[in-house]
Amino acid sequence: MNAGLQFDVESLGRYLEAHVPGFRAPLSVEKFAGGQSNPTFLLKAQSGSYVLRRQPPGELLKSAHAVDREFRVLTALAGTPVPVARAWHLCEDRDVIGSLFYVMSYEEGPIFWNPALPEVPLERRGAVYDSLLGTMAALHDVDVDAVGLADYGRPGNYFARQIEVWTRQYRAAQTDELDAVEALIAWLPAHCPAESGKPSLVHGDFRLDNLIFGRETLQVRAVLDWELSTLGNPLADLAYFCMCLRLPADGQITGLAGLDRAALGVPEEAALVEQYCRLRGVSSIENWHFYLAFSFFRLAAIAQGVKKRALGGNASNAKARQAGEMTGALARLGVALI
């Protein structure tokens, strides 16, 4: 058992030699930094580098941390225009390392955390956004029947169901009465647009920092973190991503609000929406303010959950305070749209 790890690395190496084609031990394991709900590790073996993504150990909420769903969607998307890591093996035997896990290819390249893209030359920043939107459009154009994902989520009423889910999540974690959150809880169900057409595969957390880019090409090389993926309305992904243009540049989640986008070489929101519509053959998007307001509400509910866990002793009081401040700020940004 390695220090800092909750599984036996040598035993894991023997298991992978028997189940992953070409895998050769010895093996070293390094945990990726970050707050992923599914712990993620870099595996370095004689045969190369891999990534292992596992459920956290211990008792889990029903349907939470569904790494088997992640493996399924990665497998389904192989060979489509959506760039993903290669899914090598899903282990459903909890005796191997204590929980379900899967192994995928290690895709090397930069991850950008700041949408202003300070690491990228000014004249190439537009290419990053072009590739991001092209990847999102390709994802939403995937024929879910053809790739075997027709049963990957419930059809119809996506936003109505999502509003109910995140309202319950917020109530379960609520610590204060926030007028902005209450206003969104009242407004969103009453203004939910009617949905029609076939649902798309949606990522559920389509952010810049969930993409790996080619170091030289600046094209998306792999879309990461499929934990929240399902079938639903593709505008949820587009609006969720576009929140970054309205978030403060000095906030806990770095945004672009108040910055000179033209000087930065970064597209405006209207240009991003127009390009997405062109890529998907959509004439226009009605009720855009609803999709944005929902996205801010959803992120506010997530932030409130972080605060609740922090106050429960899983993080410092400073972090709890910061999360609480973020909940209200996000909700106020949503209210500004209604």
C-alpha positions as CSV (number, residue, x, y, z in Angstrom):
1,M,0.0,0.0,0.0
2,N,1.6,3.3,-1.1
3,A,1.5,6.3,1.3
4,G,-1.3,8.6,0.3
5,L,-3.1,6.0,-1.8
6,Q,-5.9,3.7,-0.6
7,F,-5.0,0.8,-2.8
8,D,-2.1,-1.6,-3.5
9,V,-0.1,-0.4,-6.5
10,E,1.7,-3.7,-7.2
11,S,-1.6,-5.5,-7.1
12,L,-3.2,-3.0,-9.4
13,G,-0.2,-3.4,-11.8
14,R,-0.7,-7.2,-12.0
15,Y,-4.5,-6.7,-12.6
16,L,-3.9,-4.2,-15.4
17,E,-1.3,-6.5,-17.1
18,A,-4.0,-9.1,-17.3
19,H,-6.8,-6.8,-18.5
20,V,-5.3,-3.9,-20.5
21,P,-3.8,-4.9,-23.9
22,G,0.0,-4.2,-23.9
23,F,0.2,-3.0,-20.3
24,R,3.5,-3.7,-18.6
25,A,4.4,-3.1,-15.0
26,P,6.2,-1.9,-12.9
27,L,3.7,0.9,-12.1
28,S,3.9,4.2,-10.3
29,V,0.8,6.2,-9.4
30,E,0.4,10.0,-8.8
31,K,-2.9,11.6,-7.9
32,F,-4.0,14.6,-9.9
33,A,-4.5,17.8,-7.9
34,G,-8.0,19.3,-7.9
35,G,-11.4,18.8,-6.5
36,Q,-12.8,16.1,-8.8
37,S,-15.5,14.1,-7.1
38,N,-14.1,11.0,-8.7
39,P,-10.4,10.8,-7.7
40,T,-8.1,10.7,-10.8
41,F,-4.6,9.3,-11.0
42,L,-1.7,9.3,-13.5
43,L,-0.4,5.8,-14.0
44,K,3.2,5.5,-15.3
45,A,4.1,2.1,-16.5
46,Q,6.8,0.5,-18.6
47,S,4.3,0.5,-21.4
48,G,3.5,4.2,-21.1
49,S,1.2,6.6,-19.3
50,Y,-2.5,6.0,-18.5
51,V,-5.2,7.7,-16.4
52,L,-7.2,5.9,-13.8
53,R,-10.5,7.4,-12.6
54,R,-12.3,5.8,-9.6
55,Q,-15.2,6.1,-7.4
56,P,-14.2,7.5,-4.0
57,P,-14.0,4.8,-1.3
58,G,-16.8,4.3,1.2
59,E,-20.6,4.5,1.1
60,L,-21.9,6.5,-1.9
61,L,-25.2,8.2,-2.7
62,K,-27.3,6.2,-5.2
63,S,-26.3,7.0,-8.8
64,A,-23.5,9.3,-7.7
65,H,-19.9,9.0,-8.9
66,A,-21.0,6.8,-11.8
67,V,-17.6,6.1,-13.4
68,D,-19.2,3.2,-15.3
69,R,-21.4,5.8,-17.2
70,E,-18.3,7.8,-17.9
71,F,-16.6,4.7,-19.4
72,R,-19.7,4.0,-21.4
73,V,-19.8,7.4,-23.0
74,L,-16.1,7.5,-23.8
75,T,-16.4,4.1,-25.4
76,A,-19.5,5.2,-27.4
77,L,-17.7,8.4,-28.7
78,A,-14.7,6.6,-30.0
79,G,-14.5,7.1,-33.7
80,T,-16.9,10.1,-33.7
81,P,-15.8,13.7,-34.4
82,V,-15.8,14.3,-30.6
83,P,-12.2,14.0,-29.3
84,V,-12.0,11.8,-26.2
85,A,-9.4,9.7,-24.4
86,R,-9.4,6.0,-25.3
87,A,-11.3,4.0,-22.8
88,W,-9.1,0.9,-22.1
89,H,-10.9,-1.0,-19.3
90,L,-13.7,-0.8,-16.8
91,C,-13.2,-2.7,-13.5
92,E,-16.4,-3.5,-11.7
93,D,-14.7,-5.8,-9.2
94,R,-14.5,-3.6,-6.0
95,D,-12.0,-6.0,-4.5
96,V,-9.2,-4.8,-6.8
97,I,-8.8,-1.3,-5.3
98,G,-11.9,-0.9,-3.2
99,S,-14.3,0.7,-5.7
100,L,-15.2,0.8,-9.4
101,F,-12.6,2.3,-11.7
102,Y,-11.7,2.7,-15.3
103,V,-8.5,3.2,-17.2
104,M,-8.1,5.5,-20.2
105,S,-5.3,6.9,-22.3
106,Y,-3.3,9.8,-21.1
107,E,-3.7,12.7,-23.5
108,E,-0.9,15.2,-23.1
109,G,-1.4,18.9,-23.7
110,P,-2.3,22.2,-22.0
111,I,-5.4,22.8,-20.0
112,F,-6.4,26.5,-19.9
113,W,-8.0,27.8,-16.7
114,N,-8.4,31.4,-17.6
115,P,-10.8,32.3,-20.5
116,A,-8.6,35.3,-21.2
117,L,-6.0,32.8,-22.4
118,P,-2.9,34.6,-21.2
119,E,-0.7,31.6,-22.1
120,V,-1.8,31.8,-25.8
121,P,-0.4,34.4,-28.3
122,L,-3.0,37.1,-28.9
123,E,-3.5,36.2,-32.6
124,R,-4.2,32.6,-31.8
125,R,-6.8,32.9,-29.0
126,G,-9.6,33.0,-31.5
127,A,-8.5,29.6,-32.7
128,V,-9.0,28.1,-29.2
129,Y,-12.6,29.4,-29.1
130,D,-13.2,28.1,-32.6
131,S,-12.1,24.6,-31.7
132,L,-14.0,24.7,-28.5
133,L,-17.3,25.6,-30.3
134,G,-16.6,23.1,-33.1
135,T,-16.2,20.4,-30.5
136,M,-19.3,21.4,-28.6
137,A,-21.3,21.4,-31.9
138,A,-19.9,18.0,-32.9
139,L,-20.9,16.6,-29.5
140,H,-24.5,17.8,-29.9
141,D,-24.7,16.5,-33.4
142,V,-23.8,12.9,-32.3
143,D,-26.5,10.4,-33.4
144,V,-27.2,8.9,-30.0
145,D,-29.0,5.9,-31.6
146,A,-26.1,5.1,-33.8
147,V,-23.5,5.1,-31.0
148,G,-25.7,3.1,-28.6
149,L,-26.7,5.9,-26.2
150,A,-30.4,6.2,-26.9
151,D,-31.2,5.1,-23.3
152,Y,-28.5,7.3,-21.7
153,G,-31.0,9.7,-20.2
154,R,-34.7,10.4,-19.9
155,P,-36.2,12.1,-22.9
156,G,-38.2,15.3,-22.8
157,N,-38.7,18.1,-20.3
158,Y,-35.0,18.4,-19.6
159,F,-35.0,21.9,-18.1
160,A,-38.1,21.3,-16.0
161,R,-36.5,18.2,-14.5
162,Q,-33.2,20.0,-14.0
163,I,-34.9,22.9,-12.2
164,E,-36.5,20.4,-9.8
165,V,-33.3,18.6,-9.2
166,W,-31.2,21.6,-8.4
167,T,-33.9,23.2,-6.3
168,R,-33.9,20.0,-4.2
169,Q,-30.1,20.1,-4.0
170,Y,-30.1,23.7,-3.0
171,R,-32.8,23.1,-0.3
172,A,-30.9,20.2,1.1
173,A,-27.8,22.4,1.5
174,Q,-29.5,25.7,2.4
175,T,-28.0,27.7,5.3
176,D,-29.4,31.2,4.7
177,E,-32.3,32.9,3.1
178,L,-31.0,34.5,-0.1
179,D,-33.5,36.7,-2.0
180,A,-31.8,36.2,-5.3
181,V,-31.9,32.4,-5.1
182,E,-35.6,32.5,-4.1
183,A,-36.3,34.8,-7.0
184,L,-34.8,32.3,-9.5
185,I,-36.6,29.3,-7.9
186,A,-39.8,31.1,-8.4
187,W,-39.1,32.5,-11.9
188,L,-37.4,29.6,-13.7
189,P,-40.3,27.0,-13.6
190,A,-42.8,29.7,-14.7
191,H,-40.7,30.7,-17.7
192,C,-39.3,27.3,-18.8
193,P,-39.5,27.1,-22.7
194,A,-41.4,24.3,-24.3
195,E,-39.0,21.6,-25.6
196,S,-39.3,19.8,-28.9
197,G,-37.1,17.6,-31.1
198,K,-34.8,14.8,-30.3
199,P,-32.5,15.2,-27.3
200,S,-28.8,15.5,-27.7
201,L,-25.9,14.1,-25.8
202,V,-25.0,16.9,-23.4
203,H,-21.7,17.1,-21.4
204,G,-23.2,18.8,-18.3
205,D,-20.0,20.6,-17.3
206,F,-18.6,22.0,-20.6
207,R,-15.9,24.4,-19.4
208,L,-12.6,25.5,-20.8
209,D,-10.7,23.7,-18.1
210,N,-12.4,20.4,-19.0
211,L,-10.7,20.4,-22.4
212,I,-7.1,19.3,-23.3
213,F,-5.7,21.2,-26.3
214,G,-2.9,20.3,-28.7
215,R,0.2,22.1,-27.6
216,E,1.0,23.3,-31.1
217,T,-2.3,23.1,-32.9
218,L,-4.5,24.5,-30.1
219,Q,-7.2,22.2,-31.3
220,V,-9.2,20.3,-28.7
221,R,-7.5,17.0,-28.1
222,A,-9.8,15.5,-25.5
223,V,-13.0,16.4,-23.6
224,L,-12.7,15.4,-19.9
225,D,-15.0,14.8,-17.0
226,W,-18.2,13.2,-18.3
227,E,-19.7,12.6,-14.8
228,L,-22.7,14.9,-15.5
229,S,-23.3,13.8,-19.1
230,T,-26.8,12.7,-20.1
231,L,-29.4,13.2,-22.8
232,G,-31.0,16.6,-22.8
233,N,-31.1,20.1,-24.4
234,P,-27.8,21.1,-26.0
235,L,-28.4,24.8,-25.1
236,A,-27.6,23.9,-21.5
237,D,-23.9,23.3,-22.5
238,L,-23.7,26.5,-24.6
239,A,-25.2,28.7,-21.9
240,Y,-23.1,27.0,-19.1
241,F,-20.0,27.8,-21.1
242,C,-21.0,31.4,-21.9
243,M,-21.3,32.1,-18.2
244,C,-17.6,32.7,-18.2
245,L,-18.1,35.9,-20.1
246,R,-20.3,37.3,-17.3
247,L,-18.3,36.1,-14.3
248,P,-15.8,38.6,-12.7
249,A,-12.2,38.4,-13.7
250,D,-11.1,38.3,-10.1
251,G,-13.6,35.8,-8.8
252,Q,-13.1,32.3,-7.5
253,I,-14.0,31.1,-11.0
254,T,-12.1,33.3,-13.4
255,G,-14.3,35.1,-15.9
256,L,-14.2,37.9,-18.4
257,A,-16.7,40.4,-17.1
258,G,-15.5,44.0,-17.5
259,L,-12.5,43.1,-19.7
260,D,-11.9,44.4,-23.2
261,R,-12.6,41.2,-25.2
262,A,-11.4,42.8,-28.5
263,A,-8.1,43.8,-27.0
264,L,-7.8,40.2,-25.6
265,G,-8.6,38.6,-28.9
266,V,-11.5,36.8,-27.3
267,P,-15.0,36.6,-29.0
268,E,-18.0,38.4,-27.6
269,E,-21.0,36.3,-26.4
270,A,-23.1,37.2,-29.4
271,A,-20.3,36.0,-31.8
272,L,-20.0,32.7,-29.9
273,V,-23.7,32.1,-30.0
274,E,-23.9,33.0,-33.7
275,Q,-21.0,30.7,-34.5
276,Y,-22.6,27.8,-32.6
277,C,-25.9,28.3,-34.5
278,R,-24.1,28.4,-37.8
279,L,-22.2,25.2,-37.0
280,R,-25.4,23.4,-36.1
281,G,-27.7,24.9,-38.7
282,V,-29.8,26.7,-36.2
283,S,-31.4,30.0,-37.3
284,S,-31.5,31.6,-33.9
285,I,-32.0,30.9,-30.2
286,E,-35.1,32.2,-28.4
287,N,-35.2,32.7,-24.7
288,W,-31.4,32.9,-24.4
289,H,-31.8,34.8,-21.1
290,F,-33.6,31.8,-19.6
291,Y,-30.8,29.4,-20.4
292,L,-28.2,31.7,-18.9
293,A,-30.3,32.4,-15.8
294,F,-30.8,28.6,-15.3
295,S,-27.0,28.1,-15.6
296,F,-26.3,30.7,-12.9
297,F,-28.9,29.1,-10.6
298,R,-27.4,25.6,-11.2
299,L,-23.9,26.8,-10.4
300,A,-25.2,28.7,-7.3
301,A,-26.8,25.5,-6.0
302,I,-23.5,23.7,-6.5
303,A,-21.7,26.4,-4.6
304,Q,-24.2,26.1,-1.8
305,G,-23.5,22.4,-1.6
306,V,-19.8,23.2,-1.2
307,K,-20.5,25.6,1.6
308,K,-22.7,23.1,3.4
309,R,-20.0,20.5,3.2
310,A,-17.4,23.0,4.4
311,L,-19.5,24.0,7.4
312,G,-19.8,20.3,8.2
313,G,-16.1,20.2,8.8
314,N,-14.9,19.1,5.3
315,A,-13.1,22.4,4.6
316,S,-12.0,25.5,6.5
317,N,-14.3,28.3,7.6
318,A,-12.6,30.6,5.1
319,K,-13.6,28.3,2.3
320,A,-17.1,28.0,3.5
321,R,-17.4,31.7,3.7
322,Q,-16.1,32.1,0.2
323,A,-18.5,29.5,-1.2
324,G,-21.4,31.3,0.5
325,E,-20.4,34.6,-1.0
326,M,-20.2,32.9,-4.4
327,T,-23.7,31.4,-4.1
328,G,-25.3,34.8,-3.6
329,A,-23.2,36.5,-6.3
330,L,-24.0,33.8,-8.9
331,A,-27.7,34.0,-8.1
332,R,-27.7,37.8,-8.4
333,L,-26.1,37.5,-11.9
334,G,-28.9,35.1,-12.8
335,V,-31.6,37.6,-11.5
336,A,-30.0,40.3,-13.6
337,L,-31.0,38.3,-16.6
338,I,-34.7,38.1,-15.7
